[in-house]
């Protein structure tokens, strides 16, 4: 199994996300995602969900949408199939390699909170382009690459200004970062996170012949209470959790 697969942490991830998604899926990502998708733009929309995990997005789509989810983890795909509805299809596949779909099979593609687990984004983007119809829409949602880099960004406090701020120790260098699941516990497992600066992501999309239509930055909707609430709430509004990129297939 590829070392970027989440097969070895499938139980942890399935518990974390569940059938409907974690807090940020339901409160931030999906409410902002659907306006970007413009599902009504095509007569018969068909969506390819790359690195779909256990198929959380499928449960939030209108029932009429044809949905195909692919992921490298057999266990997560098995969990997805156990929860699937009509028009939902799932398969084990490596999105860094050629997929089994015909050219122009889909009107939409999504890559949600998974780019940071992909070792070869350019190949993934080129294959996504091949699978999309002309003018097809590709939405990428990632942890914000400027402010949410594992081990390289942190919350800190400036007491003199009474401000919470985001410290960034590295940004422009692409990184491969080991992430410990259940750190400190016996038998803890490791997965990899990849950091790509925004300029590199846009170059990958351009090399795959996508045109970027929109970029959005999404903040947390959580609210603090107590003595530090004002400082923490301000920081949440200023430093977004997620970055969303809406790209579109153009004719070569």
FENLIN-V188288 format. One record per residue. N is the residue number from 1. RES is the residue in one letter. NEAR is the number of other ideal C-beta (glycine too) atoms within 8 Angstrom. Layout:
n: {N;N}
res: {RES;RES}
near: {NEAR;NEAR}
//
This chain:
n: {1;2;3;4;5;6;7;8;9;10;11;12;13;14;15;16;17;18;19;20;21;22;23;24;25;26;27;28;29;30;31;32;33;34;35;36;37;38;39;40;41;42;43;44;45;46;47;48;49;50;51;52;53;54;55;56;57;58;59;60;61;62;63;64;65;66;67;68;69;70;71;72;73;74;75;76;77;78;79;80;81;82;83;84;85;86;87;88;89;90;91;92;93;94;95;96;97;98;99;100;101;102;103;104;105;106;107;108;109;110;111;112;113;114;115;116;117;118;119;120;121;122;123;124;125;126;127;128;129;130;131;132;133;134;135;136;137;138;139;140;141;142;143;144;145;146;147;148;149;150;151;152;153;154;155;156;157;158;159;160;161;162;163;164;165;166;167;168;169;170;171;172;173;174;175;176;177;178;179;180;181;182;183;184;185;186;187;188;189;190;191;192;193;194;195;196;197;198;199;200;201;202;203;204;205;206;207;208;209;210;211;212;213;214;215;216;217;218;219;220;221;222;223;224;225;226;227;228;229;230;231;232;233;234;235;236;237;238;239;240;241;242;243;244;245;246;247;248;249;250;251;252}
res: {X;X;X;X;X;X;X;X;X;X;X;X;X;X;X;X;X;X;X;X;X;X;X;X;X;X;X;X;X;X;X;X;X;X;X;X;X;X;X;X;X;X;X;X;X;X;X;X;X;X;X;X;X;X;X;X;X;X;X;X;X;X;X;X;X;X;X;X;X;X;X;X;X;X;X;X;X;X;X;X;X;X;X;X;X;X;X;X;X;X;X;X;X;X;X;X;X;X;X;X;X;X;X;X;X;X;X;X;X;X;X;X;X;X;X;X;X;X;X;X;X;X;X;X;X;X;X;X;X;X;X;X;X;X;X;X;X;X;X;X;X;X;X;X;X;X;X;X;X;X;X;X;X;X;X;X;X;X;X;X;X;X;X;X;X;X;X;X;X;X;X;X;X;X;X;X;X;X;X;X;X;X;X;X;X;X;X;X;X;X;X;X;X;X;X;X;X;X;X;X;X;X;X;X;X;X;X;X;X;X;X;X;X;X;X;X;X;X;X;X;X;X;X;X;X;X;X;X;X;X;X;X;X;X;X;X;X;X;X;X;X;X;X;X;X;X;X;X;X;X;X;X}
near: {6;6;5;10;9;12;11;8;10;12;7;10;12;12;7;7;11;9;6;8;13;8;5;11;12;9;7;13;14;11;7;11;13;9;6;12;11;7;12;5;7;9;3;6;12;12;16;15;15;12;13;15;13;13;15;14;14;14;11;9;10;5;7;4;11;8;13;13;15;15;13;13;12;7;10;16;15;8;12;17;8;6;10;10;8;4;9;11;8;13;9;8;10;6;12;9;8;4;9;5;9;5;6;9;9;14;12;16;15;15;13;12;9;10;12;10;11;13;7;7;10;9;9;13;14;10;12;14;12;7;14;16;10;7;7;13;16;17;16;12;12;12;9;12;13;8;9;8;13;7;4;11;9;6;8;8;8;9;5;4;5;6;9;11;9;10;8;10;6;8;9;5;7;8;9;9;12;8;9;8;10;9;6;4;6;3;5;10;10;8;12;12;11;13;14;11;11;9;7;9;15;10;8;12;12;8;9;11;8;13;6;10;6;8;8;9;9;11;10;7;6;5;6;8;4;5;3;8;10;6;11;10;10;10;13;10;6;5;9;9;11;14;15;15;13;13;13;11;14;8;4;3}
//
